Each structure stands twice: as structure tokens, then as C-alpha cells.
Amino acid sequence: MPGEGLMGDGEGTLRPDRAWEAVEGMSPERRERAALFCNLLLLLAELIVANSAFHSEGLRTLRFYTTDSNLFSGAVSLLYCFFSLRRLNQSGKGVLARALSGKGGSPGFPGWLLSLRYLASCCLLLTFFVVLFVLAPEKGYLYEFTEGTKSLSHLIAPLLSLFSLLLFERGGEIPGSMPLLALLLTLLYGFPILVLNGIGLVDGPYSFLKIREQTPGKTLFWFIVILSGNFLIAAGIRRLFCRHSAEDCHRADSERP
């Protein structure tokens, strides 16, 4: 009937099952082009975020987990665009095509690139949920999700990264140990910033990091909450990914020692 397709019932009602079917039915080439488009959008968004952050705070902006996670995501998108353009231009005859295609062989995606996108998505989603449940109640949802480039760093980039990972950047595996690695990345940020707060070199930048202004019990509480939430987010993203790449995930799990 006219009006069906992704909408499904001809009455303007979105049918998620039809949307998933449409994505599943995409050829690998179309899916790769869609992933490239998402990564180009992400790269543009992260460049805007980085420019604003460094312009307003200089290197001090690196004390924000939001800045670090968005820089990480931008670097991953840059790598994806490079490898994707190599693949898409491997049959070209121009100077750009020759420069991107490299020498010999058929260019492909390195296995670690999917893991980096997964880790970047975990970091960005942690940013999103911390803003949603901790920072926005303190400072206001409108401020945290619309002020300046916050709409990009707090909302659009996290959702776009997840969208690209789950829908388009497939054909690989995410090992079962990856949620622990996502947790390690947060610890690599958390421990130094807590030490710097403790010795008075940094204040915050988030309320739950101001350990000189709160009891040890409250610090421990936030430590457990943030890390637990981080692990649940990472495990949840992998579970969603494995629902549509079950064969790769099962192979990754079976290869674990």
C-alpha cells in the first residue's frame, strides 16, 4: 500500500521493526556509506566542540570528561573516515584515489577500529547519563542540553555515535572483555582528577569530584555509582550490538581463554 515502507502501516506511525528490517536489508556498501556519513557528521560536531572548548578554556578544558570523551570520539571518526575512503576509492583512477588506496592488497578496516568506536560510544553515553541524572538536575536541563555546544557534546554526539555503531558499523566483533576496558578508561580519568582535587590543584570540575568539600563516604558513594553505571552502559551497548551481530560476538566469546 502507498505510504508503507519504514512507516509500515500507511498512517504515519513509525514501525521500529520495519526500520530494523530496512537496515538489515541494506547491502554492505550502502551500510558502509551510511556509517561514513554518520562519522563525517560526528567529526564535524567534535571539531565544533573542540574549537569552542579550547577557545574558552585552553588546555584546562581537558579536565572535563566531556571534552576528553568527545575528543576521543572525534579521533575515532577521523580514523573511520580515512579507512572508509580508502575502501571506497580503491577502484578510482585519480590522484586522491591512488593516495587513499595505499600500496597493494585490498584495503579494509582494522579489527581494532570497531573496538574504538565501541569504547568512544561508552564514554559518550556515560557523559550523556551523568548530565541527564546528575548535572542537569543541578543546573537545569535546558542549560545542559542546549547552551552553546552542549547540545552537540551532551546529546547529539552520544546518540549519533551509538546509532552508527549499532546500525551501520557491523561486520566485526566486540569481545566480552571490552566493558572492562571501558571501565578502565574512566578510571584513567577518575583517579588523576581525584588526586588533583585532593591536593588542591583542580576544583571539580564536577560536584561529585570535589572531595575536599564532601565526606569520604559521599566520595565513595559517587565512585561506586559512576563506575557501576559505566559498566552497565558498556555491557548494555555490547548486548545491543550482539543482538544484530550474534555470530561475531559468539565467536569472540568462544575465543576467550
Long-range contacts (C-beta under 8 A, 24 or more apart in sequence): 20-244, 23-167, 23-168, 24-244, 28-171, 31-167, 31-168, 31-170, 32-84, 32-87, 32-88, 32-168, 33-88, 34-167, 34-168, 35-80, 35-84, 35-164, 35-168, 35-169, 36-80, 36-81, 36-84, 36-85, 36-88, 38-160, 38-163, 38-164, 38-168, 39-77, 39-80, 39-81, 39-84, 39-164, 40-77, 40-81, 41-160, 42-73, 42-74, 42-77, 42-157, 42-160, 42-161, 42-164, 43-74, 43-77, 43-78, 43-81, 45-152, 45-156, 45-157, 45-160, 46-70, 46-71, 46-73, 46-74, 46-77, 46-152, 46-157, 47-74, 48-149, 48-152, 49-74, 49-149, 49-152, 49-153, 49-157, 50-74, 52-148, 52-149, 53-149, 63-193, 63-196, 63-202, 63-204, 63-205, 64-205, 65-123, 65-126, 65-127, 65-130, 65-186, 65-189, 65-206, 66-127, 66-131, 66-153, 66-154, 67-153, 68-123, 68-189, 69-120, 69-123, 69-124, 69-126, 69-127, 70-124, 70-127, 70-152, 70-153, 70-157, 72-119, 72-120, 72-123, 73-120, 73-121, 73-123, 73-124, 73-157, 73-161, 76-113, 76-116, 76-117, 76-120, 79-113, 79-116, 80-109, 80-113, 80-117, 80-169, 83-107, 83-108, 83-109, 83-110, 83-113, 84-109, 109-171, 109-172, 111-172, 111-173, 113-172, 114-169, 114-172, 114-173, 114-174, 115-174, 115-175, 115-178, 115-181, 117-161, 117-164, 117-165, 117-169, 118-165, 118-174, 118-178, 118-182, 118-237, 118-238, 118-241, 119-178, 119-181, 119-182, 119-185, 120-161, 121-158, 121-161, 121-162, 121-165, 121-237, 122-179, 122-182, 122-185, 122-230, 122-233, 122-234, 122-237, 123-182, 123-185, 123-186, 124-157, 124-158, 124-161, 124-162, 125-158, 125-161, 125-162, 125-233, 125-237, 126-186, 126-226, 126-229, 126-230, 126-233, 127-153, 127-154, 127-158, 128-154, 128-155, 128-158, 128-159, 129-229, 129-233, 130-206, 130-226, 130-229, 134-206, 134-207, 134-208, 135-206, 138-207, 162-237, 165-237, 165-241, 166-237, 166-240, 166-241, 166-244, 170-241, 170-244, 170-245, 170-248, 171-245, 171-248, 172-245, 172-248, 173-245, 173-248, 173-249, 173-251, 173-252, 174-238, 174-241, 174-242, 174-245, 174-248, 174-249, 174-252, 175-252, 175-253, 175-255, 175-256, 176-238, 176-249, 176-252, 176-253, 176-256, 177-256, 178-234, 178-238, 179-231, 179-234, 179-235, 179-238, 180-231, 182-230, 182-231, 182-233, 182-234, 183-227, 183-230, 183-231, 183-234, 186-226, 186-227, 186-230, 187-227, 190-223, 190-226, 190-227, 194-219
